[in-house]
């Protein structure tokens, strides 16, 4: 690895001058905006019809300039007066690299740990700027010289390759000891320190200062001597190699202009390293950032979407940092945040008064996190950016106590490139405009396609069974108790007589809550049978079976996903109060390697049972890995298997529904239940916005949260109306005693308690829902007096009043806790 590293460094240095000259070789630069006064700015590195890309030779930073307006987006800000040290180093960096050493997490910045040592290698090719950073510094120590070299190696492999003067220098610092030419006293003395003298004659290094050692090392290198040879000599002569490799990394960033902005790529497969692996890389942490005198906001994909305003004063909140699709489920977790909203859209955005950007993470999102900070937390800037876990790291407990921990890092980096598409905007951009921009981007890359909504506004989830504590002859055990049978569901839907109602059944097959199979459909006998299912299906517009397709209570050892130590990756439940895992309650993940076989079996079983629609949630917004020794699947490879699985089900005619889904699952899903309607409301956030819904409205039908499960049912109903979501009621026909999980009391789900409310909601909403149908959301606005205004592509404008008092907006009176709409 050292040899490779040195070759790369030498090659990198040789490319710098040629690449710098190449900047000015592009044509038609005379018409570009003036750049005088930009200290250190080099020539044009790339050019598109709308933008130019410039490279800063002093800081390795980049600047994108709009040809139309002259707006500039820079990778790094001007350093404020009085800022120095590590804070300034970070501000000047394009990359921040994290790694473990002695089980402690450390970081390097591209400025302090690369640029300060040597200039990056720069290459312009095919309108792409590639900048290669060498992190760390290799400094000479005398430990890089062999203490002993055997006589045969010295005289056959080294000296013949050196000049006479070099031989003389080397032999002046290495003394020859020959067993047959020493007296006993000298032999005994040498043998105490170097027992290998009994096997062969040796040259022993003398003592000298480092500056002499550098000259000796340079001479040895002239013979082709490497650090691998050092290791060989230590082993051959039975001494310890005291040389410790420096921590070195090489990382290349590729910048490419597009018609709408900038594409930035870091390919983990191009990263080289010596003794430690980089576990995380942060890319352009200050791109387009705003200082404390600027007004604007950032948008992050927390739940429905969250706005973080510049300079909001929440400096004690800490930065926002959240993984897209959640953390890798295969890695160790000891606690879990309660009520944490999903993060399902791989994007982030920023807008100030004059310009902004929306960044779409288009590759590597399964290992990406979005981070945001406001001025006053770390420094004077408001920043939003992405980081990528390029190598997975897991701290495993091997014995009790904090000292009994073992750090394990994946053998290989993630297999997909880390790519961010920056869509640049000019002027102020509100979150409605960002939603339109992101929706169009998802259309361009084929991530969303139109799914026609033929159902009415009402969606009912029936819960079939619950896990309860039972006893038999004095022995306690866990078993299933019915909450809703298929016949009861039929009776309920008949009684309510909703128009085009959509129904999904949960916890009804394969062991209910503790599902025992992902490859078959077998109704629990307490719920009903195939005939009951078919009869219910004939009574409703759409009937879907909710089940897991990767998560099961138990599986054979060959089929289970493994952690890095090859132990089973158990998925624990967590106590809602203490947040710590409950070690007796867990499920397992079926290995991605077996999913396609399971898909074929599931398709056949579903067809046999008359099931034409399945609702899956465990593979649509959560990406795990499998570190099984027989075959590793990193998160990118697992995500690809998920897509293939969903494509297989859809291709065989199964309708696929899900709870909140990630972008990678969008092409396969016909309906989303429990669409994110709020953010996690972290302290740093200022407000929740319905960004998720605004992006997919008119493309993928979606359903809001259960109205009957809310403490404020009227407001929950209005939240669905606000975003044009289908209404959901989650019901059971009867309660059960001694339910195992204290969180699942189902006290608010008894059908008879809220049937009248459901009928009233359906009646009030049907007309508007039918008008909206497949319309896209053009804009959403939070007006005064707690009133929201949502405008649709078919000319409909919906006013929703969440307050306890009537409100007047745009000359229209909106009753308290109600809504009105108008159509052009």
C-alpha distance (Angstrom), angle and dihedral (degrees) to the residues before:
residue distance angle dihedral
X1 . . .
X2 3.81 . .
X3 3.81 90.6 .
X4 3.79 91.5 50.4
X5 3.79 90.5 46.5
X6 3.77 93.3 52.7
X7 3.78 93.1 48.1
X8 3.78 90.1 51.6
X9 3.79 92.1 49.3
X10 3.82 91.9 48.9
X11 3.80 91.2 47.3
X12 3.81 90.8 46.8
X13 3.77 92.3 54.0
X14 3.79 92.1 49.8
X15 3.79 92.1 53.5
X16 3.81 96.8 53.7
X17 3.80 99.2 80.8
X18 3.81 95.2 42.7
X19 3.79 92.2 49.5
X20 3.80 92.4 48.7
X21 3.79 90.5 53.4
X22 3.81 89.8 47.8
X23 3.80 90.8 62.4
X24 3.74 93.2 75.7
X25 3.79 96.7 42.9
X26 3.80 94.7 85.3
X27 3.79 118.5 102.3
X28 3.81 132.5 -127.7
X29 3.79 96.0 35.4
X30 3.77 94.3 132.9
X31 3.81 92.1 80.1
X32 3.81 93.6 52.6
X33 3.80 121.8 107.1
X34 3.77 116.8 -82.1
X35 3.82 114.2 -92.6
X36 3.81 99.9 -177.0
X37 3.76 113.4 136.2
X38 3.80 93.2 34.7
X39 3.80 100.6 122.3
X40 3.78 113.3 -136.3
X41 3.78 96.1 1.4
X42 3.79 111.8 151.1
X43 3.75 128.2 -156.3
X44 3.78 129.1 -68.8
X45 3.80 111.7 -58.9
X46 3.82 97.7 -177.9
X47 3.79 137.8 2.5
X48 3.81 134.3 -159.5
X49 3.78 132.7 170.6
X50 3.81 91.6 -91.1
X51 3.81 106.9 24.8
X52 3.76 145.3 32.0
X53 3.79 125.7 -149.3
X54 3.79 120.8 -143.7
X55 3.79 128.4 -169.0
X56 3.81 124.8 -144.2
X57 3.81 108.3 -141.5
X58 3.80 93.7 -165.0
X59 3.81 98.3 52.6
X60 3.84 102.0 17.6
X61 3.79 86.1 -123.8
X62 3.79 126.3 142.1
X63 3.79 133.3 -140.0
X64 3.81 126.2 -160.7
X65 3.80 114.5 -154.4
X66 3.79 126.4 -164.7
X67 3.79 111.8 -131.0
X68 3.81 90.6 -153.6
X69 3.79 102.2 49.0
X70 3.78 106.6 10.1
X71 3.82 90.8 -122.2
X72 3.79 112.1 157.9
X73 3.79 131.1 -149.6
X74 3.80 114.0 -168.8
X75 3.77 132.0 -168.1
X76 3.79 91.2 -137.1
X77 3.81 135.8 29.4
X78 3.76 129.0 -131.7
X79 3.79 107.5 -87.3
X80 3.82 110.3 -111.2
X81 3.78 118.2 -122.6
X82 3.77 113.2 -87.7
X83 3.82 95.4 22.3
X84 3.80 114.4 122.9
X85 3.77 143.3 136.6
X86 3.79 121.9 44.1
X87 3.81 92.2 -16.3
X88 3.79 91.5 58.8
X89 3.80 90.9 43.1
X90 3.78 89.9 56.5
X91 3.79 93.4 47.8
X92 3.82 89.8 52.9
X93 3.81 93.6 49.9
X94 3.78 130.5 98.8
X95 3.79 93.1 -170.2
X96 3.78 134.6 33.7
X97 3.76 115.6 -164.4
X98 3.83 125.6 -162.6
X99 3.79 126.6 -162.3
X100 3.79 140.5 161.5
X101 3.80 123.7 -113.5
X102 3.81 119.4 176.2
X103 3.83 86.6 -7.5
X104 3.81 91.3 -60.8
X105 3.78 121.6 118.2
X106 3.80 114.1 -121.2
X107 3.78 134.0 173.8
X108 3.76 140.4 -148.8
X109 3.79 127.0 -161.4
X110 3.77 123.1 -145.7
X111 3.79 90.6 -125.9
X112 3.81 103.1 48.0
X113 3.80 98.1 30.6
X114 3.80 101.2 36.0
X115 3.79 117.0 14.2
X116 3.80 92.8 43.4
X117 3.80 89.1 56.1
X118 3.78 100.2 43.2
X119 3.79 140.7 -21.2
X120 3.81 115.1 -88.7
X121 3.77 118.8 -109.1
X122 3.79 108.9 -105.7
X123 3.78 128.2 -160.8
X124 3.81 130.4 178.2
X125 3.79 113.3 -161.2
X126 3.82 132.5 153.2
X127 3.81 90.6 -5.4
X128 3.81 90.8 -56.5
X129 3.79 124.0 119.8
X130 3.82 113.5 -147.0
X131 3.79 119.0 -168.3
X132 3.81 118.6 -171.4
X133 3.80 118.3 -160.1
X134 3.80 124.1 -161.5
X135 3.81 106.5 -152.8
X136 3.80 119.8 -157.5
X137 3.75 130.5 16.2
X138 3.78 129.9 -100.1
X139 3.81 107.1 -141.8
X140 3.78 124.5 -175.6
X141 3.82 121.1 -110.0
X142 3.80 128.5 171.7
X143 3.79 87.8 -114.8
X144 3.81 86.4 77.1
X145 3.83 88.0 70.9
X146 3.81 120.7 79.8
X147 3.78 114.0 -110.5
X148 3.81 90.1 -151.0
X149 3.78 132.8 23.5
X150 3.78 119.4 -176.1
X151 3.80 115.4 -116.3
X152 3.79 92.1 -120.3
X153 3.83 93.5 51.6
X154 3.78 93.6 45.6
X155 3.77 94.6 49.7
X156 3.82 98.9 37.7
X157 3.82 105.6 32.6
X158 3.81 106.3 26.3
X159 3.79 116.8 24.4
X160 3.82 96.4 49.5
X161 3.79 89.3 60.0
X162 3.82 94.4 54.8
X163 3.79 133.4 78.6
X164 3.78 120.1 -110.3
X165 3.79 92.0 -100.7
X166 3.79 92.0 48.8
X167 3.81 91.1 49.2
X168 3.77 89.8 51.0
X169 3.82 91.8 50.5
X170 3.79 93.5 48.6
X171 3.81 95.0 46.4
X172 3.79 90.1 48.9
X173 3.80 88.7 64.1
X174 3.82 100.1 37.0
X175 3.82 118.6 62.4
X176 3.80 120.6 -152.2
X177 3.80 119.4 -130.7
X178 3.79 115.7 -169.5
X179 3.78 117.2 -171.8
X180 3.79 96.0 -144.8
X181 3.81 93.3 49.1
X182 3.82 98.8 50.7
X183 3.76 127.2 87.6
X184 3.79 117.6 -124.0
X185 3.79 95.4 -100.2
X186 3.80 93.5 53.4
X187 3.78 91.7 42.7
X188 3.82 91.7 52.2
X189 3.81 90.5 49.1
X190 3.80 93.6 50.0
X191 3.82 92.3 43.3
X192 3.81 91.7 57.5
X193 3.82 91.5 61.7
X194 3.79 99.0 27.5
X195 3.84 111.4 29.2
X196 3.80 90.3 175.4
X197 3.84 87.7 79.7
X198 3.78 85.5 85.4
X199 3.82 89.1 66.3
X200 3.79 104.0 38.8
X201 3.80 144.7 -11.2
X202 3.79 116.4 -86.6
X203 3.80 145.5 -161.7
X204 3.82 111.4 -135.9
X205 3.80 123.4 -156.6
X206 3.75 117.5 -121.8
X207 3.80 127.1 -141.7
X208 3.79 121.7 -90.1
X209 3.82 139.9 142.9
X210 3.81 122.7 -82.7
X211 3.80 94.5 -103.6
X212 3.80 89.1 60.6
X213 3.78 90.2 44.1
X214 3.81 90.1 56.4
X215 3.79 89.9 58.2
X216 3.81 91.5 47.6
X217 3.81 91.2 48.3
X218 3.80 90.9 49.7
X219 3.80 88.8 52.3
X220 3.80 92.3 49.8
X221 3.81 90.3 50.1
X222 3.78 89.4 54.4
X223 3.79 86.9 64.2
X224 3.81 90.2 53.7
X225 3.80 93.5 -99.7
X226 3.82 114.0 161.0
X227 3.78 138.6 -179.8
X228 3.79 87.2 -99.2
X229 3.80 87.1 61.3
X230 3.80 88.2 51.1
X231 3.78 90.1 56.9
X232 3.83 89.9 47.2
X233 3.81 92.8 51.5
X234 3.80 92.1 48.8
X235 3.78 91.6 52.6
X236 3.79 94.3 43.2
X237 3.81 91.4 51.3
X238 3.81 95.8 40.1
X239 3.78 98.7 -120.3
X240 3.79 132.6 125.9
X241 3.78 118.8 -96.3
X242 3.80 102.0 -129.9
X243 3.78 94.9 -177.8
X244 3.82 113.2 112.1
X245 3.76 116.6 -157.7
X246 3.79 113.7 -121.1
X247 3.78 116.3 -117.8
X248 3.78 104.0 -104.5
X249 3.79 132.3 167.7
X250 3.78 135.1 -178.9
X251 3.82 117.3 -157.0
X252 3.80 128.1 174.7
X253 3.81 124.5 -155.6
X254 3.81 118.3 -160.7
X255 3.82 118.9 -155.5
X256 3.82 120.0 -166.7
X257 3.78 128.0 174.6
X258 3.80 118.4 -132.6
X259 3.79 130.8 -171.1
X260 3.82 88.9 -97.5
X261 3.76 101.9 36.0
X262 3.78 141.2 -66.9
X263 3.79 135.3 -20.1
X264 3.81 117.2 -155.4
X265 3.79 121.3 -169.0
X266 3.79 134.8 -177.2
X267 3.79 113.6 -179.2
X268 3.83 111.2 -155.6
X269 3.81 89.7 -155.1
X270 3.83 88.3 65.3
X271 3.81 93.2 55.4
X272 3.80 116.5 106.0
X273 3.80 125.4 -167.0
X274 3.79 141.0 171.9
X275 3.80 121.2 -149.2
X276 3.81 101.0 -9.3
X277 3.79 134.3 40.8
X278 3.81 122.9 -129.0
X279 3.80 107.6 -118.8
X280 3.80 99.1 -174.9
X281 3.79 136.7 21.2
X282 3.79 123.2 -166.0
X283 3.80 112.9 -154.9
X284 3.83 123.4 -149.0
X285 3.82 96.5 -23.2
X286 3.81 91.8 -177.3
X287 3.79 101.6 38.4
X288 3.82 109.5 141.6
X289 3.80 91.7 -9.6
X290 3.81 122.8 167.6
X291 3.79 128.1 -135.7
X292 3.78 127.6 -132.3
X293 3.80 92.6 -90.5
X294 3.80 94.0 58.7
X295 3.80 127.1 92.9
X296 3.77 120.4 -141.6
X297 3.78 142.7 83.5
X298 3.78 146.8 -111.8
X299 3.79 126.9 -126.8
X300 3.81 121.7 -147.3
X301 3.85 130.2 -175.7
X302 3.80 97.3 -117.2
X303 3.80 107.2 144.7
X304 3.79 108.8 -53.2
X305 3.81 89.1 -2.9
X306 3.79 132.4 -77.0
X307 3.79 134.4 -136.7
X308 3.81 119.7 -141.2
X309 3.78 110.8 -170.3
X310 3.78 121.2 -145.2
X311 3.79 115.6 -99.1
X312 3.81 93.3 3.2
X313 3.80 91.5 160.1
X314 3.81 94.4 -122.5
X315 3.78 93.1 130.8
X316 3.82 94.4 145.6
X317 3.77 92.6 57.2
X318 3.79 96.6 80.6
X319 3.78 121.2 -136.3
X320 3.78 123.8 -52.3
X321 3.81 109.4 -110.2
X322 3.77 123.4 165.0
X323 3.78 135.2 155.4
X324 3.77 119.5 -120.0
X325 3.83 105.6 -116.7
X326 3.80 90.2 7.9
X327 3.79 129.8 -88.8
X328 3.79 122.6 -37.7
X329 3.82 102.3 -84.1
X330 3.79 91.3 -147.1
X331 3.80 93.4 64.8
X332 3.79 124.1 85.7
X333 3.78 118.2 -88.6
X334 3.79 125.8 177.4
X335 3.79 101.4 -178.2
X336 3.76 139.9 17.3
X337 3.77 133.3 -147.7
X338 3.82 111.6 -116.4
X339 3.79 121.7 -122.0
X340 3.79 92.2 8.8
X341 3.80 111.6 170.6
X342 3.79 117.8 -135.1
X343 3.78 121.8 -103.3
X344 3.79 104.2 -142.4
X345 3.81 107.7 153.4
X346 3.83 117.7 73.6
X347 3.78 99.2 -141.8
X348 3.79 144.2 92.8
X349 3.78 131.6 -169.4
X350 3.79 143.8 -165.6
X351 3.77 133.1 -168.4
X352 3.76 134.2 -178.2
X353 3.79 126.5 175.8
X354 3.81 96.5 -81.7
X355 3.78 106.1 29.6
X356 3.78 146.9 -11.9
X357 3.78 144.9 161.1
X358 3.76 144.4 -126.3
X359 3.80 112.8 -142.3
X360 3.79 117.4 -153.9
X361 3.81 114.8 -163.1
X362 3.78 98.3 -144.4
X363 3.80 101.2 171.5
X364 3.78 130.4 25.7
X365 3.81 93.6 25.3
X366 3.82 90.2 134.4
X367 3.82 88.8 69.2
X368 3.82 97.6 32.0
X369 3.78 132.8 109.1
X370 3.80 127.8 -166.7
X371 3.79 116.1 -136.4
X372 3.80 131.1 -169.9
X373 3.77 135.3 177.6
X374 3.79 135.4 179.9
X375 3.78 126.9 -141.7
X376 3.77 112.7 -78.5
X377 3.81 97.7 34.6
X378 3.81 100.1 82.3
X379 3.79 103.2 -12.3
X380 3.80 142.3 -29.1
X381 3.80 97.6 -64.7
X382 3.79 137.8 88.7
X383 3.80 107.1 -135.3
X384 3.79 139.9 175.5
X385 3.80 122.6 -177.5
X386 3.80 146.5 140.2
X387 3.79 133.2 -104.4
X388 3.80 128.6 -167.8
X389 3.80 131.6 -148.8
X390 3.79 96.3 -137.2
X391 3.81 93.3 174.8
X392 3.80 119.6 30.2
X393 3.81 115.3 -124.8
X394 3.78 126.9 -166.2
X395 3.80 128.3 -176.3
X396 3.80 105.0 -150.1
X397 3.79 125.5 -165.3
X398 3.79 109.7 -129.5
X399 3.83 98.3 169.9
X400 3.78 134.5 10.5
X401 3.77 116.6 -77.8
X402 3.77 132.5 42.5
X403 3.81 93.7 -81.1
X404 3.78 92.5 61.7
X405 3.77 96.0 76.4
X406 3.76 130.3 123.8
X407 3.80 122.7 -159.1
X408 3.78 113.5 -145.0
X409 3.79 124.5 -175.4
X410 3.79 125.3 -168.3
X411 3.79 116.4 -99.4
X412 3.78 94.4 -128.1
X413 3.81 135.1 32.2
X414 3.78 121.3 -109.1
X415 3.79 109.9 -72.0
X416 3.79 99.0 -130.9
X417 3.83 126.4 75.0
X418 3.80 117.8 -110.1
X419 3.79 103.5 -120.7
X420 3.79 131.3 173.7
X421 3.80 123.6 -172.0
X422 3.81 110.5 -155.1
X423 3.82 109.8 -156.6
X424 3.80 103.1 -162.1
X425 3.80 122.2 -145.0
X426 3.78 132.0 -164.3
X427 3.79 123.3 -146.7
X428 3.79 122.5 10.5
X429 3.82 113.7 -35.5
X430 3.80 119.2 -160.8
X431 3.81 122.0 -154.5
X432 3.81 91.3 -100.1
X433 3.80 90.3 60.0
X434 3.81 90.4 45.6
X435 3.81 88.7 53.3
X436 3.80 90.7 53.4
X437 3.81 90.9 47.5
X438 3.80 92.4 49.7
X439 3.81 93.1 45.0
X440 3.80 90.3 53.5
X441 3.79 90.4 48.1
X442 3.81 91.4 52.2
X443 3.81 88.9 49.6
X444 3.82 90.5 51.7
X445 3.80 93.5 53.8
X446 3.82 93.0 42.4
X447 3.80 95.6 -113.3
X448 3.82 96.0 129.8
X449 3.76 129.2 37.8
X450 3.77 130.9 176.9
X451 3.82 116.7 -86.4
X452 3.79 112.4 -173.2
X453 3.81 115.5 -129.3
X454 3.81 109.4 -139.5
X455 3.79 96.6 162.2
X456 3.78 130.1 96.1
X457 3.79 123.2 -113.1
X458 3.81 95.4 -90.9
X459 3.80 121.9 91.7
X460 3.78 121.8 175.2
X461 3.78 126.8 -163.4
X462 3.79 114.3 -161.4
X463 3.80 118.9 -163.1
X464 3.80 109.2 -145.2
X465 3.79 105.2 -168.2
X466 3.79 143.7 2.5
X467 3.79 130.3 -150.0
X468 3.82 108.4 -114.4
X469 3.79 138.0 177.2
X470 3.80 111.6 -106.0
X471 3.80 135.7 174.4
X472 3.77 135.9 -151.0
X473 3.79 123.8 -172.3
X474 3.78 89.3 -16.4
X475 3.82 94.7 -49.4
X476 3.81 118.1 119.1
X477 3.78 122.1 -141.6
X478 3.79 140.9 155.5
X479 3.78 120.6 -105.2
X480 3.79 143.5 155.9
X481 3.78 125.4 -87.4
X482 3.82 122.1 -170.1
X483 3.79 118.5 -111.8
X484 3.81 98.1 168.9
X485 3.78 128.0 8.4
X486 3.77 122.9 -154.9
X487 3.80 89.3 -112.5
X488 3.79 91.5 52.7
X489 3.81 90.0 50.0
X490 3.79 88.8 52.6
X491 3.80 91.3 50.6
X492 3.81 91.7 49.1
X493 3.81 94.9 49.8
X494 3.81 90.3 45.8
X495 3.80 91.0 51.9
X496 3.79 95.1 48.8
X497 3.81 94.2 40.8
X498 3.81 94.3 -160.6
X499 3.79 117.1 -174.3
X500 3.83 112.9 -106.1
X501 3.80 92.9 -18.0
X502 3.80 119.1 -169.9
X503 3.81 118.3 -144.7
X504 3.78 134.7 -171.1
X505 3.79 126.5 -173.0
X506 3.80 120.5 -144.2
X507 3.84 131.3 -166.0
X508 3.77 91.7 9.2
X509 3.82 104.5 117.7
X510 3.80 142.3 49.7
X511 3.80 97.4 12.2
X512 3.81 98.0 -33.7
X513 3.79 113.6 -123.8
X514 3.80 89.9 9.7
X515 3.77 95.1 50.7
X516 3.81 110.0 -163.7
X517 3.81 102.2 -169.8
X518 3.80 138.2 37.6
X519 3.78 95.8 -173.8
X520 3.79 103.7 59.9
X521 3.78 143.9 44.0
X522 3.78 114.6 -133.1
X523 3.80 119.2 159.3
X524 3.77 116.6 -136.6
X525 3.79 106.8 -110.4
X526 3.81 91.4 -126.6
X527 3.83 89.6 60.6
X528 3.79 101.8 45.4
X529 3.77 142.4 -99.1
X530 3.78 144.9 -92.5
X531 3.82 93.9 -73.3
X532 3.81 91.6 51.3
X533 3.81 89.9 50.5
X534 3.79 93.7 50.7
X535 3.79 92.2 47.4
X536 3.81 92.1 51.2
X537 3.79 89.9 45.9
X538 3.80 90.6 57.0
X539 3.82 90.9 54.5
X540 3.82 99.4 53.8
X541 3.79 135.8 54.7
X542 3.78 93.3 -120.2
X543 3.81 132.7 3.2
X544 3.80 120.5 -166.5
X545 3.78 131.2 -176.5
X546 3.79 114.8 -137.8
X547 3.81 115.0 -145.3
X548 3.79 143.8 140.0
X549 3.77 118.8 -104.0
X550 3.82 98.6 -169.9
X551 3.80 106.9 18.8
X552 3.82 118.3 78.3
X553 3.80 137.4 160.6
X554 3.80 92.2 -118.7
X555 3.79 138.7 -1.0
X556 3.77 136.9 173.5
X557 3.80 116.1 -82.6
X558 3.80 90.7 -112.8
X559 3.81 91.9 56.9
X560 3.81 101.2 45.2
X561 3.79 126.5 100.4
X562 3.79 113.0 -112.1
X563 3.78 136.1 -146.0
X564 3.79 122.2 -131.4
X565 3.80 92.4 -87.6
X566 3.83 87.3 53.4
X567 3.81 92.7 -110.1
X568 3.80 118.8 135.4
X569 3.80 113.4 -85.1
X570 3.80 98.1 -125.8
X571 3.80 118.6 -162.3
X572 3.79 106.6 -143.1
X573 3.77 130.2 -162.5
X574 3.80 116.6 -128.1
X575 3.76 133.7 -133.9
X576 3.83 107.5 -110.8
X577 3.82 92.6 -140.3
X578 3.82 106.6 37.8
X579 3.83 92.7 29.0
X580 3.80 90.1 -142.1
X581 3.75 122.1 129.6
X582 3.77 120.9 -96.3
X583 3.80 101.9 -130.3
X584 3.81 95.2 -158.5
X585 3.76 95.1 56.1
X586 3.78 116.8 64.7
X587 3.77 145.5 124.8
X588 3.80 131.8 -152.9
X589 3.78 135.9 -128.5
X590 3.77 121.3 -120.8
X591 3.80 110.1 -127.2
X592 3.81 116.3 -99.8
X593 3.80 86.5 -126.5
X594 3.82 90.2 70.6
X595 3.81 99.9 40.2
X596 3.80 97.9 93.1
X597 3.81 91.6 52.4
X598 3.81 87.9 49.6
X599 3.81 90.3 50.4
X600 3.80 92.4 57.3
X601 3.80 91.6 49.2
X602 3.80 92.6 45.5
X603 3.80 92.5 51.4
X604 3.80 91.6 52.9
X605 3.81 93.0 44.9
X606 3.82 93.1 48.0
X607 3.79 91.1 50.2
X608 3.80 90.6 50.0
X609 3.82 91.4 51.7
X610 3.81 94.7 45.1
X611 3.80 94.3 -111.4
X612 3.81 111.0 148.3
X613 3.81 100.1 166.5
X614 3.80 130.7 45.9
X615 3.79 129.0 -171.8
X616 3.81 111.1 -148.2
X617 3.76 126.1 180.0
X618 3.79 110.6 161.1
X619 3.83 96.4 76.7
X620 3.81 102.6 34.5
X621 3.81 102.5 71.0
X622 3.79 106.1 14.5
X623 3.79 125.6 64.7
X624 3.79 121.3 -164.3
X625 3.80 133.1 177.5
X626 3.79 134.3 -133.5
X627 3.80 119.2 -140.1
X628 3.79 94.9 -176.8
X629 3.79 110.7 154.5
X630 3.79 90.2 -131.3
X631 3.81 91.2 60.4
X632 3.81 133.2 -12.5
X633 3.81 123.1 -139.8
X634 3.79 113.7 -169.8
X635 3.83 119.2 -157.9
X636 3.82 92.6 -91.6
X637 3.80 92.2 51.2
X638 3.81 90.6 45.6
X639 3.80 91.3 51.1
X640 3.80 89.3 52.0
X641 3.82 89.3 52.8
X642 3.82 89.8 50.2
X643 3.79 90.3 54.0
X644 3.79 91.5 47.5
X645 3.82 90.0 49.0
X646 3.79 93.7 50.3
X647 3.79 90.3 45.1
X648 3.79 90.4 52.9
X649 3.81 92.9 52.0
X650 3.78 92.5 46.8
X651 3.77 92.5 44.2
X652 3.80 90.6 55.2
X653 3.80 91.3 54.3
X654 3.79 101.8 -97.4
X655 3.80 114.3 141.7
X656 3.82 108.5 -132.1
X657 3.77 124.6 -149.9
X658 3.79 129.3 168.4
X659 3.74 147.8 170.0
X660 3.83 117.3 -97.7
X661 3.79 105.1 -25.2
X662 3.78 136.0 -158.3
X663 3.79 123.3 -120.8
X664 3.81 93.0 -101.4
X665 3.84 89.4 63.0
X666 3.82 96.9 46.0
X667 3.84 97.1 92.7
X668 3.81 91.6 59.6
X669 3.80 103.2 41.6
X670 3.80 126.0 91.3
X671 3.82 98.3 -175.1
X672 3.80 138.0 13.8
X673 3.79 120.5 -147.8
X674 3.80 122.2 -158.6
X675 3.79 93.1 17.9
X676 3.83 109.0 -161.9
X677 3.80 107.1 -89.5
X678 3.80 101.2 169.6
X679 3.77 138.6 27.9
X680 3.80 123.5 -122.7
X681 3.81 88.1 -96.8
X682 3.79 93.2 -131.7
X683 3.76 113.8 -173.5
X684 3.80 93.4 -107.0
X685 3.82 91.6 55.8
X686 3.79 121.4 90.5
X687 3.80 102.3 -164.8
X688 3.79 145.3 -11.1
X689 3.80 118.2 -115.6
X690 3.84 128.5 -171.9
X691 3.80 93.8 -117.2
X692 3.83 95.3 139.0
X693 3.80 91.8 54.3
X694 3.79 93.1 43.6
X695 3.81 90.4 55.9
X696 3.81 97.7 51.2
X697 3.84 102.3 30.4
X698 3.79 109.9 123.9
X699 3.82 91.6 18.2
X700 3.80 105.7 60.4
X701 3.82 118.6 21.5
X702 3.79 111.8 -129.4
X703 3.77 140.1 -167.3
X704 3.81 127.8 -143.4
X705 3.78 129.3 -131.0
X706 3.83 118.7 -67.9
X707 3.79 107.9 -77.9
X708 3.80 93.0 -152.7
X709 3.83 93.8 54.3
X710 3.79 93.7 60.7
X711 3.79 124.6 94.5
X712 3.82 86.4 -138.5
X713 3.81 104.1 43.0
X714 3.77 96.0 175.3
X715 3.81 92.1 54.8
X716 3.80 90.4 46.4
X717 3.78 89.8 52.7
X718 3.80 90.2 49.4
X719 3.82 91.9 49.8
X720 3.80 88.7 59.8
X721 3.80 90.7 47.6
X722 3.80 90.5 48.7
X723 3.82 92.9 61.2
X724 3.81 98.8 31.3
X725 3.81 92.8 -110.4
X726 3.76 126.7 157.4
X727 3.81 114.4 -104.9
X728 3.79 119.2 -108.6
X729 3.78 131.6 -158.7
X730 3.81 118.1 -178.2
X731 3.78 110.2 -154.4
X732 3.77 146.3 177.7
X733 3.79 125.2 -166.8
X734 3.82 95.9 -143.5
X735 3.78 139.0 10.1
X736 3.79 124.8 -114.6
X737 3.79 129.8 -145.4
X738 3.82 128.6 -128.1
X739 3.80 96.8 18.8
X740 3.81 109.6 -170.4
X741 3.78 100.1 -137.3
X742 3.79 110.7 59.9
X743 3.81 89.9 -151.2
X744 3.80 91.8 63.0
X745 3.80 104.6 66.8
X746 3.79 92.5 131.4
X747 3.80 89.0 -153.1
X748 3.80 91.2 145.5
X749 3.81 96.4 45.7
X750 3.78 104.4 68.6
X751 3.79 105.3 127.4
X752 3.79 96.9 -139.0
X753 3.81 92.0 57.8
X754 3.81 96.6 61.6
X755 3.81 106.9 19.5
X756 3.80 91.4 106.4
X757 3.80 91.6 49.1
X758 3.81 90.1 51.3
X759 3.79 91.9 50.7
X760 3.80 91.2 50.0
X761 3.83 93.1 47.9
X762 3.80 92.0 48.6
X763 3.80 91.4 50.1
X764 3.82 93.7 49.2
X765 3.81 95.2 45.8
X766 3.82 105.8 37.8
X767 3.80 96.9 84.5
X768 3.81 94.3 50.1
X769 3.81 93.3 42.3
X770 3.79 91.8 52.5
X771 3.80 90.2 51.2
X772 3.79 93.3 48.3
X773 3.80 95.9 42.8
X774 3.87 105.5 134.8
X775 3.81 99.0 -1.8
X776 3.80 119.1 133.1
X777 3.80 122.5 -127.4
X778 3.79 110.2 -110.5
X779 3.77 98.2 -178.9
X780 3.78 144.0 -5.0
X781 3.77 124.1 -160.3
X782 3.78 133.4 -177.2
X783 3.77 102.3 -144.2
X784 3.80 128.2 -172.5
X785 3.80 124.4 -68.8
X786 3.82 92.9 34.9
X787 3.80 93.4 -67.6
X788 3.79 122.8 141.0
X789 3.81 125.7 -157.4
X790 3.81 120.6 -156.6
X791 3.78 120.4 -173.4
X792 3.81 122.8 -162.0
X793 3.78 134.8 -155.0
X794 3.84 92.2 -112.6
X795 3.81 92.4 60.6
X796 3.81 97.8 -97.5
X797 3.80 118.0 137.9
X798 3.82 118.6 -166.4
X799 3.81 122.8 -160.1
X800 3.82 115.8 -162.6
X801 3.81 120.8 -171.2
X802 3.82 112.3 -158.8
X803 3.80 94.2 175.3
X804 3.79 129.2 97.3
X805 3.81 91.1 -119.3
X806 3.77 133.7 64.0
X807 3.79 113.8 -100.0
X808 3.79 135.8 -157.5
X809 3.82 117.5 -143.2
X810 3.81 126.2 166.4
X811 3.81 88.5 -5.0
X812 3.82 91.3 -57.3
X813 3.77 125.6 119.2
X814 3.80 114.5 -135.8
X815 3.82 114.7 -168.3
X816 3.79 119.2 -127.6
X817 3.81 114.2 -81.9
X818 3.78 91.6 1.6
X819 3.79 143.9 92.3
X820 3.78 141.2 -129.1
X821 3.79 132.1 -171.1
X822 3.77 139.1 -160.1
X823 3.78 131.9 -160.6
X824 3.78 127.7 -151.9
